[in-house]
Amino acid sequence: MVVRLLSPLLVLVALVGAPASGATDIPPSASEATPATIVRLTATGSCAESAALAAAGAEQIDAKLRLWRLEPATAAALLPGLDRRGAIAESQPEQSYDVAVTSVTPDPLEAEEWWRTQIGIEGLEAPGPGVPVTIVDSGLDVAHPEFAGRPDITRCYQTLFTSAETTTGDRKQTIVCPPGSLDRSPCGTGTSARVAALLARGEIGLDQPLRFEGVLGTCFSASAVAAEERGGILYVRPKVTGRAFLTGFHQFVLDPDDPLPDGFRIGFPPRPAPDPAAWS
């Protein structure tokens, strides 16, 4: 089996039949020695160059992502011109990896793979050996109906990781946020989100508290105290309790002779505050 990958954001996977047991290695041909090139066009480049790429024999992998595969000879002929015209957003050689063939065994975590339904592959069967399969990962959709029209919500800022290995709590987790920081506590926001997810999956009921353990073994106790469905969306009200400790007392003063009483900013001006009236 051979797996071909394209960058962390775009993934191209091709599966081919494994050689029979005892088969001898066949030296790669010249075309196999030089990999194909995977190209993602700019939006303008896609409009201007797609017809010429198709006529030259390039393979369009995904129209929405403007993703093309060029054989070595085609890439050598077309890439310089595409680059001069500013039509290339990203490009890189197609990479192949040999994957060890293993027997098919049931995956105990398959039932928890909720994303299968989200990307439309639930119930699909693999086509079998020798049939290429292409998968394009376009990234994480962070859209939410409640935030429609809000320009200040444009990305996923925090990611929650969970573990089945607990020491002091019922569930273990940590939150990772830019620039690569870990929340030393179980995280109030993450715990609230996980309570809502557990309730939606039927793994807990209302007023059923659990202890959520962080990376240092400290815990929050949390439960879902109310839930209602509105417009096909389940709204959950969580309750989270924990402990905090005083670390000091601080006093801030403003000297009347301070020439910069409002502070200062270096760099870009602050973004205008979003208008809540525009969200309705």
C-alpha positions in Angstrom: 0.0 0.0 0.0 1.3 3.5 -0.9 0.2 6.7 0.8 0.9 10.1 -0.9 0.6 13.2 1.3 0.3 16.9 0.4 1.2 19.4 3.2 -0.5 19.6 6.6 -3.6 21.3 5.2 -4.2 19.3 2.0 -4.0 15.5 2.0 -3.9 13.3 -1.0 -4.1 9.6 -0.3 -3.7 6.8 -3.0 -4.1 3.2 -2.0 -2.8 0.5 -4.3 -2.7 -3.3 -4.0 0.2 -4.7 -2.0 2.6 -7.1 -3.8 2.0 -10.8 -3.3 4.1 -12.5 -0.7 7.5 -13.3 -2.0 7.4 -10.9 -5.0 10.7 -9.4 -6.0 11.3 -5.6 -6.0 11.0 -4.0 -9.4 13.3 -1.0 -10.0 11.4 2.2 -10.4 11.0 3.6 -14.0 12.2 7.0 -14.9 8.6 8.4 -14.4 8.4 6.9 -11.0 11.8 8.2 -10.0 10.7 11.8 -10.7 7.5 12.5 -8.7 4.5 14.3 -9.9 3.8 17.8 -8.6 0.8 18.8 -6.7 -0.3 22.5 -7.3 -2.9 24.6 -5.7 -3.8 27.6 -7.9 -4.8 31.1 -6.7 -8.4 32.0 -7.3 -7.5 34.2 -10.2 -5.1 31.6 -11.6 -7.8 29.0 -11.4 -10.1 31.1 -13.7 -7.3 31.9 -16.1 -5.3 28.6 -16.2 -7.7 25.7 -15.7 -8.6 25.1 -19.3 -4.9 25.2 -20.4 -4.0 22.8 -17.6 -6.7 20.3 -18.6 -5.7 20.6 -22.3 -2.1 19.8 -21.3 -3.1 16.6 -19.5 -3.0 17.8 -15.9 -5.3 16.1 -13.5 -7.8 18.2 -11.5 -8.0 16.7 -8.0 -10.5 19.1 -6.5 -12.2 22.1 -8.2 -13.2 23.8 -5.0 -9.7 23.8 -3.6 -8.2 24.5 -7.0 -5.9 21.5 -6.7 -4.1 19.9 -9.6 -1.7 17.0 -10.2 0.9 17.4 -12.9 3.1 14.6 -14.3 6.8 15.4 -14.4 7.0 16.4 -18.0 3.8 18.5 -17.7 5.1 20.2 -14.6 8.5 21.0 -16.2 6.7 22.6 -19.1 4.0 24.5 -17.3 5.2 25.5 -13.8 7.6 28.3 -14.8 4.9 30.1 -16.7 2.3 29.6 -14.0 4.8 31.0 -11.5 5.6 34.0 -13.6 1.9 34.8 -14.0 1.3 34.5 -10.2 -1.1 31.6 -10.6 0.4 29.3 -8.0 -0.7 29.5 -4.4 1.2 26.4 -3.3 3.1 23.5 -4.9 5.2 20.6 -3.9 6.4 17.2 -5.2 4.0 14.4 -4.6 5.4 12.3 -1.7 4.9 8.5 -1.4 5.3 6.3 1.7 5.3 2.6 1.9 2.9 1.3 4.5 3.2 -2.1 6.0 0.4 -4.4 5.1 -1.5 -5.7 8.2 -4.6 -7.9 8.6 -7.9 -6.1 8.9 -9.0 -6.0 12.6 -12.1 -4.3 14.1 -11.2 -0.8 15.4 -12.6 -0.5 19.0 -12.7 3.3 18.6 -14.7 3.4 15.4 -18.0 4.0 17.1 -16.5 7.3 18.5 -15.4 8.6 15.1 -18.2 11.2 14.9 -16.4 13.0 12.0 -17.3 10.2 9.6 -20.9 11.5 9.3 -19.7 15.1 9.2 -17.5 14.6 6.1 -20.0 12.2 4.4 -18.1 8.9 4.5 -20.3 7.1 7.0 -21.1 3.6 5.6 -18.7 3.8 2.7 -16.7 0.7 2.0 -13.1 0.7 0.7 -13.0 -0.2 -3.0 -10.3 -2.9 -2.5 -6.7 -3.3 -3.6 -5.6 -1.7 -6.8 -8.2 1.1 -6.9 -6.8 4.6 -6.2 -8.6 6.6 -3.6 -8.3 10.4 -3.2 -9.1 12.2 0.0 -8.8 16.0 0.2 -8.9 17.5 3.7 -10.0 21.1 3.4 -9.5 21.9 7.1 -11.8 22.4 10.1 -15.2 24.1 9.7 -15.6 26.4 12.7 -18.9 27.9 11.5 -21.8 27.9 13.9 -25.4 29.1 13.2 -25.4 31.2 16.3 -22.3 33.2 15.2 -23.5 33.8 11.6 -22.6 37.3 10.5 -20.1 37.9 13.3 -16.9 39.1 11.8 -14.9 38.7 15.0 -15.3 34.9 15.1 -13.1 33.5 12.3 -11.1 30.6 13.7 -10.8 27.9 16.2 -8.6 29.3 19.0 -8.4 26.5 21.5 -8.3 22.7 21.1 -9.2 20.2 23.8 -7.3 16.9 24.1 -8.7 14.0 26.2 -7.2 10.9 27.7 -8.7 7.7 29.1 -5.9 7.4 31.7 -7.1 9.2 34.8 -5.5 9.4 38.3 -7.7 11.7 40.3 -10.8 12.3 38.3 -13.4 10.7 36.1 -12.3 12.2 32.8 -8.9 13.7 31.9 -8.2 16.6 29.5 -6.1 19.6 28.6 -6.6 22.7 26.5 -3.9 23.8 24.0 -4.0 27.4 22.9 -1.7 29.7 20.9 1.3 30.0 20.9 1.4 26.3 22.1 0.4 26.8 25.8 -1.3 24.3 28.0 -3.9 25.2 30.6 -2.6 23.8 33.9 -6.2 23.4 35.1 -8.9 21.3 33.5 -10.1 24.6 31.9 -13.5 26.1 32.7 -14.3 26.7 29.0 -13.1 23.2 27.9 -14.9 21.5 30.8 -18.2 23.3 29.9 -17.8 22.3 26.3 -17.1 18.7 27.2 -20.1 18.5 29.6 -22.3 19.7 26.7 -20.8 17.1 24.4 -21.2 14.2 26.9 -24.8 15.2 27.5 -25.5 15.4 23.8 -24.0 11.9 23.3 -26.1 10.5 26.1 -23.1 9.6 28.2 -24.3 11.6 31.2 -27.6 13.0 32.3 -28.7 16.2 33.9 -27.3 17.0 37.4 -24.8 14.1 37.1 -21.5 15.6 38.3 -18.1 14.3 37.1 -14.6 15.2 38.1 -12.6 16.5 35.2 -8.8 16.1 35.7 -6.2 18.4 34.3 -2.5 17.7 33.4 -1.3 18.4 36.9 -4.0 16.1 38.5 -6.1 19.0 39.8 -9.9 18.7 39.2 -13.0 20.6 38.4 -16.4 19.2 39.3 -18.9 19.9 36.6 -22.4 18.9 35.5 -25.2 19.9 33.1 -27.9 21.7 35.1 -30.3 22.5 32.2 -30.7 21.8 28.5 -33.1 22.7 25.8 -33.3 22.4 22.0 -33.9 25.5 19.9 -33.8 25.5 16.1 -32.3 22.0 16.0 -29.4 23.0 18.3 -29.1 21.6 21.8 -28.2 24.4 24.3 -26.7 23.2 27.6 -26.1 25.1 30.8 -23.1 23.7 32.6 -22.1 24.2 36.2 -18.3 24.1 37.0 -16.8 24.4 40.5 -13.1 24.4 41.5 -10.6 26.0 43.8 -8.4 29.0 43.6 -5.8 30.4 45.9 -4.5 33.9 46.6 -1.0 34.6 45.4 -0.6 38.2 46.4 -2.1 41.7 46.7 -1.3 44.3 44.1 -1.9 48.0 44.0 -1.9 50.1 40.8 -1.6 53.9 41.0 -1.7 56.7 38.4 0.7 59.6 38.9 -0.8 62.9 38.0 2.4 63.9 36.2 2.5 60.7 34.1 2.8 61.9 30.4 1.1 58.7 29.2 -1.7 58.1 31.6 -3.6 56.0 29.0 -0.6 53.9 28.1 0.6 53.4 24.5 0.4 51.1 21.6 3.1 50.1 19.0 2.1 48.6 15.8 -1.4 48.2 14.2 -4.3 50.3 15.6 -6.8 48.4 17.6 -9.7 46.7 15.8 -13.0 48.5 16.1 -15.3 46.9 18.7 -17.9 44.6 17.1 -21.4 46.0 17.1 -23.8 43.4 18.8 -26.7 45.1 17.0 -25.3 43.9 13.7 -25.5 40.2 14.9 -29.3 40.0 15.0 
